[in-house]
Amino acid sequence: MTNTPINVDIVNEEIKKSELKDLGKATIREIVGLVNKIQEASKEKYIRMEMGSPSLAPPEVGVNGEIEALKRGVASDYPMVDGVKELKIEASRFIKNFVGIDLKPEGCVPTVGSMQGGYATFLLCGNIDPKKDTALFIDPGFPVQKQQFNVLNQKFESFDVYNYRGEALRDKLESFLSKGNINSIIYSNPNNPTWICFTEKELKIIGELATKYDVIVIEDLAYFAMDFRRDLFHPGKPPYQVSVANYTDNYVLLISASKAFSYAGQRIAVVAISDKLYNRPYPNLIKRFGSEKFGYTFVMRIIYALSSGVCHSTQYGMAAMLKAANDGKFNFIEEVKEYGKRAKIMKKMFVDAGFKIVYDKDIDVDIADGFYFTISYPGYSGGELVKELLYYGISAIALDDTGSLRTEGLRACVSQITEDQMPVLAKRLEAFKKDHSN
Ligand SMILES: Cc1ncc(COP(=O)(O)O)c(C=O)c1O
């Protein structure tokens, strides 16, 4: 292993300096920092699969919407905490057009990314009922949301859904919900990190149980309409983005602009609270927040306290993108299909080099090609594989921190791997294969 694409001594030296004891437990940003250092020291560019930063250009319609708003002078005014009217109206239309659900503009509230939207929702759900002090994650999940729970000092439980797909999900969920301590169920769909996509049947189970046990479903649609197996760009017509909103009134949708609209840098999302939930009183909220209604408390107590709303011009940028999509003039899904193409090529390369796809099925069909996929290599734990791949100029995060029980796995993100890097990846995987075949 002396002739690896990246000098072994440099990699070892930088790992030692980083003081990261177990690369399997390192956060995304810690791996980013480590790889930046190795790149600097080795003068070699890595295949960066650790962070889901979009590499596509932001849509012109959004950028122009922001520029026009800035020229109108919005920068000097505080935006309304619940969002500018144009954005609320277009978000409500968007949900009707692409999810097939009626939701009033009132319940569409912009937040500083889904990160803030999730944080505010978790805080709110943790205070609706003193008996319900715990959230439930359907894992694997996005590690930073667990970090948010730690910051909030709120409790969560979780389970790895790998063995509980389809009808088996019902009993598993019920084993948690029947204890009476769960306030909310959280998952992303398509899923970060595995790209599993829940079926209508599974969402129906989640929705029915949410109603039965009166818990709130926080459906994280960070990868809105990015299950590319079906074309979901037909404004106002099915097929729609699948959603638990079809099966319960107890839902909050997190719709991020970061990935579906390549707008991560502007930090905006829309939190969509169902009409029923928005106006529902929870007397227990009065104690901590001084207000009773779910939606009002979300906006006027929590978002107000956290950031007093979202950057004014960015709201107009998002409103412009949603309007153009609603009017059928901007096929945002076509733009991001690029990720599916990359995943297909990259998955084949890894499999040909002896890797296995860890979460490989959606019940009985192959997992879709999208923003992420998961890989393992025989005989390696996740942490060991993160390290081993660093010698070959490839970086990724382990599944350890995602709530996955598949501790041998890694999450590979395709977003930063452009076409010109594919031959480099192929060459590095070839070297890996050569060094690892007996
Ligand atoms: C599942 C999930 N939720 C939330 C986020 C954060 O989204 P935002 O950039 O809107 O804060 C991400 C980003 O990677 C994600 O994967």
The ligand as a Tripos MOL2 file, in Angstrom:
@<TRIPOS>MOLECULE
LIG
   16    16     1     0     0
SMALL
NO_CHARGES

@<TRIPOS>ATOM
      1 C1        -32.5000   15.5540    5.4430 C.3       1 LIG1
      2 C2        -32.0180   16.9580    5.4950 C.ar      1 LIG1
      3 N1        -32.6860   17.8670    6.2110 N.ar      1 LIG1
      4 C3        -32.2820   19.1390    6.2770 C.ar      1 LIG1
      5 C4        -31.1610   19.5630    5.6120 C.ar      1 LIG1
      6 C5        -30.7360   20.9910    5.7480 C.3       1 LIG1
      7 O1        -31.3730   21.7730    4.8110 O.3       1 LIG1
      8 P1        -31.1300   23.3440    4.7330 P.3       1 LIG1
      9 O2        -29.9520   23.5710    3.8600 O.co2     1 LIG1
     10 O3        -32.4130   23.8430    4.1100 O.co2     1 LIG1
     11 O4        -30.9510   23.8700    6.1100 O.co2     1 LIG1
     12 C6        -30.4270   18.6620    4.8600 C.ar      1 LIG1
     13 C7        -29.1880   19.0870    4.1870 C.2       1 LIG1
     14 O5        -28.3540   18.3250    3.8210 O.2       1 LIG1
     15 C8        -30.8590   17.3350    4.7960 C.ar      1 LIG1
     16 O6        -30.1890   16.4080    4.1070 O.3       1 LIG1
@<TRIPOS>BOND
     1     1     2 1
     2     2     3 ar
     3     2    15 ar
     4     3     4 ar
     5     4     5 ar
     6     5     6 1
     7     5    12 ar
     8     6     7 1
     9     7     8 1
    10     8     9 2
    11     8    10 1
    12     8    11 1
    13    12    13 1
    14    12    15 ar
    15    13    14 2
    16    15    16 1
@<TRIPOS>SUBSTRUCTURE
     1 LIG1         1 GROUP 0 **** ****
